Amino acid sequence: MKRIHMKKYISFGLFAAAAFVVASCSKDPQSPGYEYMPNMYRSVGSESYAPSTVFANGANAQTPVDGSIPYQFDRSKIYNVLPYPYAAEQYELSATLKNPIPFSEKVLGEGKVLFTNMCSHCHGAAGMGDGKIGTINPGLKPQAYNEEPLKSLPEGKIFHTITWGKGMMGPHQYQISKLDRWKIVHYVQSLQKTEAAATAPAAATPATDSTSTAKK
């Protein structure tokens, strides 16, 4: 009796296997045939801004968790993804910030290129406030860097202003990376004609460029 049942089980198993193989076949050479539990390896795509039944707010695109830091493939640019500690209204607190990029003639040259491309249209090539924007609209003409109070503006406040904007100047944190903003700060200080810029020692080997490591 047991042998009869065993033969039935074996026959049923063989029949099921044969049926599965046949069902998996297809005349279409591009068809994968029958797929067992396809959702396990073929994830269902979701449009970023389409309605969602998964999240409570009904949206697929979710705000990153507070404190999230984007992954940076280039470890020498890790400073670029670290959060900036001060909000826009904390301008005075930014005065304590120090430039993490050591001064060098190479860095100064890179700062000049960035300044020319991103800042000179308002501030002028030499930071005298004679850029084309002010020429077209005198109401938007900025003050010269070698005049007070800009002449004595600390490096941290310069960085904060580039980051968040101030007065007529808009924010540039999404157009210029943190490391590049600090390079611009070096160049702005040279235009301020401050003692710090005049006496800053040039490094024997440039410590930072677009691919170097900066310490916060």
N, CA, C and O of each residue as an XYZ file, in Angstrom:
864
protein
N       0.838     -1.213      0.000
C       0.000      0.000      0.000
C       0.875      1.267      0.000
O       0.606      2.237     -0.709
N       1.923      1.215      0.817
C       2.810      2.372      0.896
C       3.488      2.621     -0.438
O       3.674      3.766     -0.853
N       3.859      1.526     -1.109
C       4.523      1.688     -2.399
C       3.585      2.338     -3.428
O       4.008      3.135     -4.265
N       2.300      1.972     -3.336
C       1.318      2.550     -4.274
C       1.219      4.062     -4.057
O       1.221      4.832     -5.016
N       1.132      4.486     -2.775
C       1.071      5.917     -2.475
C       2.345      6.635     -2.894
O       2.302      7.751     -3.413
N       3.471      5.986     -2.666
C       4.745      6.593     -3.042
C       4.803      6.805     -4.548
O       5.273      7.843     -5.014
N       4.324      5.818     -5.314
C       4.316      5.957     -6.771
C       3.412      7.109     -7.211
O       3.713      7.831     -8.161
N       2.288      7.261     -6.489
C       1.379      8.368     -6.813
C       2.048      9.715     -6.579
O       1.919     10.635     -7.387
N       2.766      9.818     -5.460
C       3.453     11.075     -5.139
C       4.525     11.387     -6.172
O       4.690     12.524     -6.613
N       5.246     10.335     -6.541
C       6.311     10.524     -7.529
C       5.710     10.929     -8.876
O       6.217     11.822     -9.554
N       4.637     10.264     -9.242
C       3.984     10.577    -10.521
C       3.455     12.003    -10.526
O       3.590     12.732    -11.509
N       2.849     12.386     -9.405
C       2.316     13.747     -9.321
C       3.448     14.777     -9.394
O       3.323     15.812    -10.048
N       4.551     14.470     -8.709
C       5.692     15.385     -8.740
C       6.256     15.533    -10.131
O       6.574     16.642    -10.562
N       6.385     14.412    -10.844
C       6.899     14.458    -12.214
C       5.958     15.231    -13.128
O       6.386     16.009    -13.981
N       4.643     14.992    -12.923
C       3.650     15.696    -13.739
C       3.715     17.204    -13.485
O       3.664     17.992    -14.430
N       3.828     17.609    -12.214
C       3.899     19.029    -11.869
C       5.156     19.671    -12.447
O       5.111     20.795    -12.947
N       6.286     18.948    -12.377
C       7.536     19.471    -12.933
C       7.426     19.643    -14.436
O       7.869     20.647    -14.995
N       6.816     18.629    -15.095
C       6.653     18.708    -16.550
C       5.742     19.867    -16.930
O       5.999     20.576    -17.903
N       4.654     20.060    -16.142
C       3.727     21.159    -16.422
C       4.412     22.507    -16.240
O       4.176     23.443    -17.003
N       5.265     22.594    -15.221
C       5.989     23.843    -14.977
C       6.939     24.159    -16.130
O       7.041     25.307    -16.562
N       7.643     23.120    -16.630
C       8.575     23.316    -17.733
C       7.828     23.759    -18.982
O       8.254     24.679    -19.680
N       6.698     23.089    -19.260
C       5.911     23.439    -20.445
C       5.375     24.864    -20.333
O       5.395     25.627    -21.299
N       4.893     25.209    -19.132
C       4.345     26.557    -18.942
C       5.420     27.612    -19.068
O       5.138     28.758    -19.419
N       6.660     27.226    -18.781
C       7.757     28.198    -18.855
C       8.209     28.441    -20.281
O       8.870     29.437    -20.571
N       7.847     27.521    -21.175
C       8.255     27.676    -22.569
C       7.370     28.690    -23.281
O       6.208     28.878    -22.922
N       7.922     29.327    -24.274
C       7.164     30.299    -25.048
C       7.707     30.359    -26.460
O       8.900     30.161    -26.689
N       6.814     30.637    -27.411
C       7.244     30.789    -28.790
C       8.027     32.081    -28.985
O       8.803     32.214    -29.932
N       7.812     33.038    -28.071
C       8.531     34.306    -28.141
C       9.911     34.131    -27.516
O      10.009     33.902    -26.310
N      10.990     34.235    -28.314
C      12.337     34.016    -27.761
C      12.724     35.065    -26.703
O      13.642     34.843    -25.914
N      12.019     36.207    -26.692
C      12.319     37.254    -25.720
C      11.547     37.085    -24.416
O      11.804     37.788    -23.439
N      10.606     36.155    -24.408
C       9.785     35.966    -23.217
C      10.504     35.078    -22.203
O      11.058     34.045    -22.579
N      10.506     35.458    -20.936
C      11.134     34.618    -19.917
C      10.257     33.434    -19.519
O      10.665     32.609    -18.701
N       9.041     33.344    -20.100
C       8.140     32.277    -19.726
C       7.502     32.542    -18.380
O       7.372     33.692    -17.959
N       7.105     31.477    -17.707
C       6.449     31.638    -16.414
C       7.484     32.001    -15.361
O       8.522     31.349    -15.247
N       7.198     33.037    -14.598
C       8.114     33.485    -13.549
C       7.467     33.246    -12.193
O       6.345     33.685    -11.940
N       8.175     32.557    -11.340
C       7.672     32.260    -10.012
C       8.017     33.412     -9.073
O       9.190     33.736     -8.892
N       7.001     34.028     -8.479
C       7.166     35.170     -7.571
C       8.005     36.286     -8.217
O       9.056     36.647     -7.688
N       7.556     36.828     -9.342
C       8.345     37.850    -10.069
C       8.622     39.112     -9.264
O       9.633     39.775     -9.493
N       7.737     39.461     -8.317
C       7.965     40.685     -7.543
C       9.202     40.612     -6.662
O       9.678     41.631     -6.163
N       9.722     39.401     -6.473
C      10.914     39.261     -5.643
C      12.160     39.789     -6.351
O      13.113     40.219     -5.702
N      12.148     39.753     -7.676
C      13.332     40.221     -8.409
C      12.996     41.242     -9.487
O      13.896     41.730    -10.171
N      11.732     41.570     -9.651
C      11.339     42.643    -10.568
C      10.553     43.668     -9.762
O       9.326     43.607     -9.682
N      11.278     44.607     -9.168
C      10.629     45.590     -8.310
C       9.713     46.497     -9.122
O       9.985     46.799    -10.283
N       8.644     46.917     -8.502
C       7.673     47.797     -9.158
C       8.185     49.232     -9.080
O       8.413     49.760     -7.992
N       8.362     49.852    -10.234
C       8.869     51.220    -10.256
C       7.792     52.224     -9.849
O       6.608     52.030    -10.122
N       8.224     53.291     -9.197
C       7.290     54.332     -8.765
C       7.797     55.688     -9.230
O       8.975     56.008     -9.073
N       6.911     56.471     -9.796
C       7.270     57.822    -10.197
C       7.458     58.685     -8.949
O       6.684     58.594     -7.996
N       8.488     59.514     -8.968
C       8.826     60.310     -7.782
C       7.661     61.165     -7.289
O       7.431     61.263     -6.083
N       6.928     61.780     -8.209
C       5.877     62.713     -7.803
C       4.470     62.163     -8.038
O       3.493     62.913     -8.054
N       4.381     60.851     -8.219
C       3.059     60.219     -8.366
C       2.468     59.957     -6.985
O       3.210     59.839     -6.009
N       1.146     59.863     -6.890
C       0.515     59.555     -5.592
C       1.000     58.213     -5.058
O       1.296     57.300     -5.828
N       1.078     58.101     -3.751
C       1.546     56.873     -3.117
C       0.559     56.417     -2.043
O      -0.018     57.229     -1.320
N       0.383     55.102     -1.959
C      -0.458     54.543     -0.901
C       0.396     53.983      0.232
O      -0.128     53.445      1.207
N       1.715     54.114      0.096
C       2.638     53.558      1.084
C       2.873     54.530      2.233
O       2.884     54.135      3.399
N       3.062     55.814      1.893
C       3.402     56.809      2.908
C       2.165     57.599      3.341
O       1.228     57.792      2.565
N       2.184     58.044      4.583
C       1.020     58.716      5.163
C       0.665     60.005      4.434
O      -0.511     60.358      4.342
N       1.673     60.717      3.910
C       1.384     61.978      3.231
C       0.999     61.789      1.769
O       0.752     62.767      1.063
N       0.943     60.538      1.306
C       0.474     60.264     -0.042
C       1.443     60.588     -1.159
O       1.044     60.626     -2.324
N       2.714     60.824     -0.835
C       3.706     61.167     -1.857
C       4.828     60.133     -1.880
O       5.236     59.622     -0.837
N       5.323     59.832     -3.082
C       6.451     58.908     -3.197
C       7.761     59.580     -2.793
O       8.586     58.979     -2.105
N       7.947     60.823     -3.219
C       9.180     61.549     -2.905
C       9.119     62.031     -1.463
O       8.251     62.829     -1.107
N      10.030     61.553     -0.641
C      10.043     61.896      0.772
C      11.262     62.746      1.112
O      12.322     62.596      0.503
N      11.108     63.631      2.078
C      12.217     64.458      2.539
C      13.218     63.585      3.290
O      12.814     62.768      4.118
N      14.519     63.739      3.021
C      15.521     62.942      3.737
C      15.419     63.153      5.246
O      14.999     64.215      5.707
N      15.801     62.152      5.994
C      15.783     62.232      7.453
C      16.717     63.351      7.908
O      17.791     63.537      7.335
N      16.310     64.097      8.939
C      17.144     65.173      9.468
C      18.541     64.652      9.800
O      18.701     63.609     10.434
N      19.545     65.406      9.354
C      20.917     65.002      9.625
C      21.517     64.103      8.562
O      22.678     63.706      8.668
N      20.730     63.772      7.527
C      21.253     62.923      6.457
C      22.364     63.651      5.699
O      22.268     64.853      5.451
N      23.400     62.931      5.339
C      24.525     63.489      4.596
C      24.661     62.724      3.286
O      24.807     61.502      3.314
N      24.620     63.400      2.140
C      24.761     62.708      0.863
C      26.094     61.971      0.772
O      27.101     62.423      1.316
N      26.089     60.840      0.086
C      27.333     60.084     -0.075
C      28.252     60.824     -1.041
O      27.810     61.339     -2.069
N      29.530     60.867     -0.697
C      30.518     61.533     -1.535
C      31.530     60.493     -2.006
O      32.295     59.958     -1.203
N      31.534     60.211     -3.297
C      32.457     59.226     -3.838
C      33.899     59.682     -3.688
O      34.775     58.884     -3.355
N      34.148     60.962     -3.932
C      35.502     61.505     -3.826
C      35.748     61.911     -2.381
O      35.223     62.926     -1.925
N      36.540     61.131     -1.660
C      36.747     61.389     -0.238
C      37.465     62.714     -0.001
O      37.369     63.273      1.092
N      38.173     63.223     -0.989
C      38.863     64.494     -0.823
C      37.888     65.667     -0.804
O      38.251     66.780     -0.423
N      36.634     65.408     -1.223
C      35.630     66.471     -1.254
C      34.555     66.271     -0.188
O      33.463     66.830     -0.286
N      34.870     65.474      0.826
C      33.881     65.165      1.852
C      33.364     66.417      2.542
O      32.220     66.444      2.996
N      34.187     67.449      2.627
C      33.765     68.698      3.269
C      32.549     69.295      2.569
O      31.737     69.973      3.199
N      32.423     69.044      1.275
C      31.318     69.622      0.509
C      29.951     69.117      0.948
O      28.952     69.817      0.782
N      29.892     67.908      1.506
C      28.595     67.346      1.885
C      28.329     67.448      3.384
O      27.249     67.074      3.841
N      29.286     67.945      4.151
C      29.049     68.144      5.574
C      28.089     69.314      5.777
O      28.194     70.312      5.063
N      27.169     69.226      6.718
C      26.184     70.302      6.913
C      26.829     71.594      7.397
O      27.756     71.572      8.206
N      26.329     72.718      6.892
C      26.791     74.027      7.348
C      26.095     74.326      8.672
O      24.871     74.218      8.747
N      26.839     74.702      9.728
C      26.249     74.788     11.069
C      25.336     75.979     11.328
O      24.587     75.964     12.306
N      25.371     77.021     10.479
C      24.627     78.235     10.792
C      23.501     78.499      9.796
O      23.666     78.362      8.584
N      22.354     78.882     10.349
C      21.217     79.261      9.515
C      21.436     80.669      8.972
O      22.355     81.369      9.399
N      20.599     81.078      8.038
C      20.771     82.373      7.386
C      20.794     83.529      8.382
O      21.556     84.481      8.217
N      19.950     83.442      9.424
C      19.849     84.542     10.385
C      20.982     84.550     11.411
O      21.043     85.453     12.247
N      21.875     83.566     11.364
C      22.982     83.486     12.328
C      24.268     84.078     11.748
O      25.353     83.517     11.902
N      24.125     85.196     11.097
C      25.243     85.871     10.438
C      26.367     86.202     11.411
O      27.535     85.965     11.104
N      26.037     86.740     12.565
C      27.069     87.153     13.520
C      27.864     85.957     14.043
O      29.064     86.075     14.290
N      27.210     84.812     14.213
C      27.910     83.631     14.708
C      28.958     83.130     13.714
O      29.945     82.507     14.104
N      28.733     83.408     12.427
C      29.659     82.912     11.407
C      31.022     83.579     11.477
O      31.967     83.122     10.833
N      31.137     84.651     12.246
C      32.412     85.365     12.352
C      33.510     84.490     12.937
O      34.692     84.778     12.750
N      33.134     83.417     13.649
C      34.132     82.542     14.273
C      34.689     81.505     13.303
O      35.677     80.841     13.618
N      34.080     81.355     12.137
C      34.538     80.353     11.174
C      35.892     80.722     10.596
O      36.177     81.891     10.335
N      36.727     79.698     10.400
C      38.038     79.892      9.796
C      38.126     79.089      8.502
O      37.541     78.013      8.381
N      38.850     79.618      7.564
C      38.991     78.970      6.264
C      39.727     77.641      6.415
O      40.865     77.624      6.882
N      39.100     76.525      6.031
C      39.754     75.222      6.164
C      40.793     74.950      5.087
O      41.521     73.960      5.163
N      40.869     75.818      4.086
C      41.812     75.621      2.989
C      43.046     76.498      3.208
O      42.931     77.724      3.205
N      44.214     75.900      3.398
C      45.435     76.696      3.571
C      45.687     77.595      2.365
O      45.436     77.212      1.222
N      46.182     78.786      2.640
C      46.444     79.736      1.560
C      47.627     79.269      0.721
O      48.625     78.779      1.250
N      47.503     79.426     -0.577
C      48.617     79.202     -1.504
C      48.312     79.993     -2.765
O      47.166     80.369     -3.013
N      49.334     80.238     -3.548
C      49.126     80.979     -4.790
C      48.214     80.188     -5.737
O      47.440     80.777     -6.492
N      48.308     78.870     -5.693
C      47.447     78.039     -6.541
C      45.983     78.197     -6.145
O      45.113     78.377     -6.997
N      45.723     78.129     -4.845
C      44.355     78.294     -4.356
C      43.848     79.698     -4.685
O      42.691     79.875     -5.066
N      44.723     80.693     -4.535
C      44.335     82.069     -4.846
C      43.954     82.195     -6.316
O      42.991     82.882     -6.656
N      44.718     81.525     -7.193
C      44.408     81.560     -8.617
C      43.080     80.891     -8.924
O      42.319     81.367     -9.766
N      42.799     79.779     -8.237
C      41.523     79.104     -8.440
C      40.374     79.969     -7.926
O      39.298     80.015     -8.521
N      40.624     80.655     -6.806
C      39.604     81.547     -6.272
C      39.306     82.693     -7.227
O      38.164     83.134     -7.348
N      40.347     83.170     -7.903
C      40.162     84.269     -8.861
C      39.287     83.820    -10.033
O      38.416     84.564    -10.482
N      39.522     82.606    -10.524
C      38.723     82.088    -11.627
C      37.255     81.960    -11.206
O      36.351     82.345    -11.948
N      37.035     81.418    -10.012
C      35.662     81.276     -9.504
C      35.009     82.632     -9.308
O      33.841     82.819     -9.649
N      35.758     83.575     -8.759
C      35.239     84.926     -8.544
C      34.873     85.578     -9.878
O      33.822     86.207    -10.002
N      35.736     85.426    -10.858
C      35.490     86.023    -12.177
C      34.212     85.466    -12.799
O      33.420     86.202    -13.387
N      34.026     84.156    -12.658
C      32.870     83.511    -13.274
C      31.566     83.748    -12.522
O      30.502     83.843    -13.134
N      31.645     83.844    -11.190
C      30.427     83.860    -10.382
C      30.130     85.198     -9.698
O      28.988     85.441     -9.307
N      31.122     86.060     -9.549
C      30.938     87.256     -8.721
C      31.211     88.580     -9.429
O      30.637     89.607     -9.068
N      32.086     88.559    -10.438
C      32.556     89.819    -11.031
C      31.459     90.598    -11.740
O      31.580     91.813    -11.897
N      30.398     89.937    -12.170
C      29.329     90.654    -12.880
C      28.638     91.672    -11.973
O      28.020     92.622    -12.452
N      28.748     91.463    -10.657
C      28.222     92.450     -9.710
C      29.343     93.238     -9.044
O      29.309     94.468     -9.006
N      30.336     92.526     -8.520
C      31.376     93.167     -7.715
C      32.513     93.758     -8.531
O      33.328     94.509     -7.994
N      32.584     93.436     -9.812
C      33.663     93.944    -10.636
C      34.878     93.043    -10.574
O      35.044     92.283     -9.619
N      35.728     93.122    -11.582
C      36.888     92.248    -11.674
C      37.830     92.406    -10.496
O      38.478     91.439    -10.095
N      37.922     93.612     -9.929
C      38.829     93.873     -8.811
C      38.079     94.126     -7.511
O      38.654     94.633     -6.549
N      36.807     93.779     -7.480
C      36.031     93.963     -6.260
C      35.728     95.404     -5.917
O      35.535     95.733     -4.747
N      35.681     96.269     -6.914
C      35.434     97.684     -6.673
C      33.952     98.046     -6.810
O      33.593     99.223     -6.763
N      33.099     97.044     -6.977
C      31.667     97.305     -7.101
C      31.262     97.874     -8.437
O      30.188     98.462     -8.563
N      32.110     97.706     -9.443
C      31.841     98.308    -10.754
C      31.484     97.265    -11.805
O      31.822     97.419    -12.978
N      30.798     96.202    -11.381
C      30.380     95.179    -12.329
C      29.291     95.681    -13.252
O      28.730     96.754    -13.029
N      28.987     94.913    -14.287
C      28.013     95.327    -15.292
C      26.606     95.473    -14.718
O      25.826     96.298    -15.193
N      26.275     94.674    -13.694
C      24.934     94.747    -13.115
C      24.678     96.131    -12.531
O      23.622     96.724    -12.751
N      25.651     96.636    -11.788
C      25.515     97.961    -11.193
C      25.519     99.067    -12.227
O      24.918    100.122    -12.024
N      26.203     98.823    -13.344
C      26.224     99.816    -14.420
C      24.841     99.943    -15.063
O      24.393    101.042    -15.391
N      24.184     98.814    -15.235
C      22.849     98.799    -15.818
C      21.815     99.319    -14.827
O      20.918    100.081    -15.190
N      21.953     98.893    -13.561
C      21.020     99.308    -12.519
C      21.809     99.815    -11.319
O      22.214     99.014    -10.477
N      22.040    101.127    -11.214
C      22.840    101.691    -10.123
C      22.324    101.315     -8.734
O      23.091    101.312     -7.772
N      21.046    101.000     -8.623
C      20.501    100.619     -7.327
C      21.031     99.288     -6.828
O      20.896     98.963     -5.648
N      21.637     98.515     -7.725
C      22.182     97.206     -7.359
C      23.709     97.220     -7.253
O      24.331     96.164     -7.140
N      24.302     98.386     -7.289
C      25.760     98.473     -7.232
C      26.248     98.165     -5.821
O      25.848     98.850     -4.879
N      27.110     97.145     -5.645
C      27.613     96.805     -4.313
C      28.768     97.712     -3.896
O      29.339     98.427     -4.720
N      29.100     97.674     -2.620
C      30.193     98.459     -2.086
C      31.527     97.826     -2.475
O      31.603     96.615     -2.679
N      32.560     98.626     -2.577
C      33.897     98.116     -2.896
C      34.467     97.354     -1.706
O      34.207     97.702     -0.554
N      35.239     96.320     -1.988
C      35.795     95.484     -0.925
C      36.816     96.225     -0.052
O      37.001     95.870      1.112
N      37.474     97.241     -0.598
C      38.508     97.930      0.186
C      37.957     99.119      0.965
O      38.714     99.976      1.420
N      36.622     99.164      1.116
C      35.972    100.203      1.909
C      35.323     99.561      3.132
O      34.883     98.412      3.083
N      35.269    100.306      4.216
C      34.597     99.802      5.412
C      33.080     99.791      5.188
O      32.568    100.689      4.519
N      32.347     98.812      5.720
C      32.832     97.759      6.631
C      33.334     96.509      5.930
O      33.812     95.589      6.593
N      33.237     96.449      4.585
C      33.658     95.234      3.891
C      35.152     94.987      4.026
O      35.598     93.840      4.017
N      35.925     96.058      4.152
C      37.377     95.909      4.248
C      37.778     95.084      5.463
O      38.793     94.388      5.431
N      36.992     95.154      6.534
C      37.312     94.444      7.773
C      36.418     93.225      8.005
O      36.407     92.669      9.103
N      35.684     92.812      6.999
C      34.757     91.704      7.167
C      35.524     90.398      7.377
O      36.379     90.054      6.561
N      35.233     89.661      8.461
C      35.930     88.397      8.729
C      35.642     87.352      7.664
O      34.612     87.400      6.992
N      36.556     86.416      7.519
C      36.406     85.383      6.498
C      35.135     84.562      6.689
O      34.502     84.161      5.713
N      34.759     84.312      7.942
C      33.553     83.538      8.206
C      32.305     84.243      7.709
O      31.399     83.605      7.174
N      32.252     85.552      7.883
C      31.093     86.313      7.421
C      31.056     86.389      5.899
O      29.981     86.415      5.300
N      32.225     86.424      5.278
C      32.264     86.407      3.810
C      31.678     85.091      3.306
O      30.864     85.070      2.382
N      32.106     83.992      3.933
C      31.604     82.674      3.544
C      30.098     82.574      3.770
O      29.371     82.054      2.923
N      29.636     83.072      4.908
C      28.208     83.024      5.232
C      27.402     83.824      4.211
O      26.321     83.399      3.805
N      27.913     84.957      3.802
C      27.213     85.800      2.827
C      27.135     85.107      1.474
O      26.096     85.145      0.815
N      28.235     84.470      1.057
C      28.200     83.732     -0.208
C      27.199     82.582     -0.113
O      26.499     82.270     -1.076
N      27.146     81.962      1.055
C      26.281     80.800      1.254
C      24.797     81.177      1.260
O      24.002     80.621      0.503
N      24.442     82.118      2.112
C      23.031     82.461      2.317
C      22.586     83.750      1.612
O      21.391     83.998      1.458
N      23.549     84.557      1.191
C      23.194     85.852      0.628
C      22.962     86.873      1.730
O      22.764     86.511      2.890
N      22.988     88.134      1.370
C      22.757     89.203      2.353
C      22.409     90.476      1.607
O      23.065     90.823      0.625
N      21.388     91.169      2.064
C      20.986     92.391      1.383
C      20.515     92.094     -0.034
O      19.624     91.272     -0.244
N      21.122     92.771     -1.000
C      20.745     92.574     -2.399
C      21.338     91.299     -2.991
O      20.913     90.841     -4.051
N      22.313     90.736     -2.303
C      22.990     89.550     -2.834
C      22.210     88.286     -2.502
O      21.805     88.080     -1.358
N      22.004     87.449     -3.497
C      21.291     86.195     -3.295
C      22.215     85.079     -2.834
O      23.435     85.226     -2.899
N      21.657     83.967     -2.371
C      22.466     82.831     -1.914
C      23.115     82.097     -3.084
O      22.554     82.020     -4.177
N      24.304     81.563     -2.834
C      25.027     80.834     -3.878
C      25.428     79.431     -3.418
O      26.302     78.811     -4.025
N      24.802     78.926     -2.356
C      25.201     77.623     -1.835
C      24.870     76.484     -2.781
O      25.471     75.413     -2.691
N      23.924     76.695     -3.686
C      23.574     75.635     -4.623
C      24.296     75.780     -5.961
O      24.227     74.884     -6.803
N      24.969     76.874     -6.155
C      25.737     77.082     -7.381
C      27.233     76.837     -7.175
O      27.946     76.484     -8.114
N      27.701     77.026     -5.938
C      29.141     76.927     -5.661
C      29.338     75.989     -4.473
O      28.695     76.158     -3.437
N      30.215     75.011     -4.615
C      30.461     74.059     -3.533
C      31.134     74.758     -2.347
O      31.674     75.854     -2.493
N      31.097     74.121     -1.181
C      31.689     74.722      0.021
C      33.182     74.993     -0.161
O      33.665     76.071      0.185
N      33.912     74.020     -0.703
C      35.344     74.211     -0.890
C      35.626     75.358     -1.853
O      36.552     76.140     -1.639
N      34.838     75.456     -2.903
C      35.032     76.556     -3.866
C      34.658     77.900     -3.246
O      35.257     78.922     -3.578
N      33.677     77.905     -2.354
C      33.326     79.162     -1.675
C      34.491     79.656     -0.821
O      34.764     80.855     -0.756
N      35.167     78.723     -0.172
C      36.310     79.124      0.646
C      37.474     79.614     -0.210
O      38.239     80.477      0.221
N      37.613     79.079     -1.406
C      38.639     79.592     -2.326
C      38.306     81.032     -2.723
O      39.190     81.884     -2.817
N      37.024     81.283     -2.951
C      36.599     82.651     -3.269
C      36.885     83.579     -2.093
O      37.274     84.731     -2.286
N      36.691     83.074     -0.873
C      36.985     83.881      0.319
C      38.439     84.312      0.316
O      38.737     85.470      0.611
N      39.350     83.409     -0.011
C      40.774     83.759     -0.090
C      40.983     84.898     -1.084
O      41.727     85.842     -0.816
N      40.322     84.797     -2.226
C      40.522     85.833     -3.242
C      39.886     87.149     -2.825
O      40.459     88.214     -3.053
N      38.710     87.086     -2.218
C      38.064     88.313     -1.733
C      38.950     89.000     -0.697
O      39.056     90.226     -0.692
N      39.581     88.229      0.174
C      40.480     88.819      1.169
C      41.663     89.514      0.506
O      42.152     90.529      1.004
N      42.117     88.974     -0.604
C      43.209     89.644     -1.315
C      42.738     90.970     -1.892
O      43.519     91.914     -2.011
N      41.452     91.043     -2.252
C      40.897     92.290     -2.771
C      40.573     93.270     -1.643
O      40.520     94.479     -1.865
N      40.361     92.753     -0.450
C      40.128     93.619      0.706
C      41.386     94.391      1.092
O      41.314     95.413      1.775
N      42.519     93.899      0.656
C      43.824     94.484      1.023
C      44.012     94.430      2.534
O      44.527     95.369      3.141
N      43.588     93.319      3.135
C      43.742     93.171      4.576
C      45.115     92.625      4.903
O      45.797     92.059      4.048
N      45.511     92.801      6.152
C      46.806     92.298      6.599
C      46.873     90.782      6.481
O      47.917     90.220      6.147
N      45.742     90.120      6.759
C      45.715     88.658      6.688
C      46.039     88.169      5.287
O      46.772     87.195      5.120
N      45.495     88.841      4.282
C      45.742     88.421      2.911
C      47.158     88.758      2.480
O      47.776     88.007      1.726
N      47.676     89.886      2.956
C      49.002     90.324      2.535
C      50.114     89.471      3.126
O      51.168     89.309      2.511
N      49.884     88.927      4.309
C      50.935     88.185      4.996
C      50.715     86.682      4.999
O      51.507     85.945      5.585
N      49.641     86.210      4.347
C      49.363     84.775      4.345
C      50.486     84.030      3.646
O      50.817     84.370      2.510
N      51.096     83.009      4.289
C      52.212     82.278      3.687
C      51.741     81.351      2.584
O      50.691     80.717      2.692
N      52.527     81.279      1.527
C      52.202     80.366      0.441
C      52.716     78.985      0.795
O      53.860     78.840      1.227
N      51.889     77.974      0.618
C      52.297     76.614      0.956
C      53.289     76.102     -0.074
O      53.185     76.420     -1.259
N      54.264     75.298      0.384
C      55.263     74.753     -0.525
C      54.600     73.863     -1.575
O      54.965     73.884     -2.751
N      53.630     73.092     -1.127
C      52.833     72.265     -2.034
C      51.380     72.613     -1.821
O      50.887     72.518     -0.697
N      50.670     73.015     -2.875
C      49.259     73.381     -2.684
C      48.533     72.293     -1.917
O      48.502     71.136     -2.337
N      47.948     72.674     -0.785
C      47.306     71.677      0.070
C      45.909     71.345     -0.392
O      45.373     70.289     -0.055
N      45.317     72.234     -1.157
C      43.928     71.993     -1.548
C      43.666     72.543     -2.936
O      44.010     73.682     -3.250
N      43.059     71.720     -3.746
C      42.471     72.191     -4.988
C      41.139     71.485     -5.122
O      40.581     71.043     -4.118
N      40.616     71.366     -6.316
C      39.285     70.799     -6.459
C      39.239     69.322     -6.075
O      38.159     68.748     -5.936
N      40.429     68.697     -5.899
C      40.435     67.268     -5.547
C      41.230     66.994     -4.286
O      41.641     65.856     -4.060
N      41.462     68.010     -3.453
C      42.258     67.807     -2.259
C      41.374     67.701     -1.037
O      40.169     67.946     -1.099
N      41.990     67.331      0.079
C      41.237     67.135      1.312
C      41.279     68.387      2.143
O      42.342     68.978      2.332
N      40.121     68.803      2.647
C      40.046     69.959      3.523
C      39.484     69.503      4.843
O      38.532     68.723      4.880
N      40.056     69.976      5.922
C      39.560     69.668      7.239
C      38.644     70.756      7.722
O      38.907     71.944      7.536
N      37.563     70.339      8.345
C      36.587     71.322      8.811
C      37.151     72.043     10.028
O      36.492     72.919     10.588
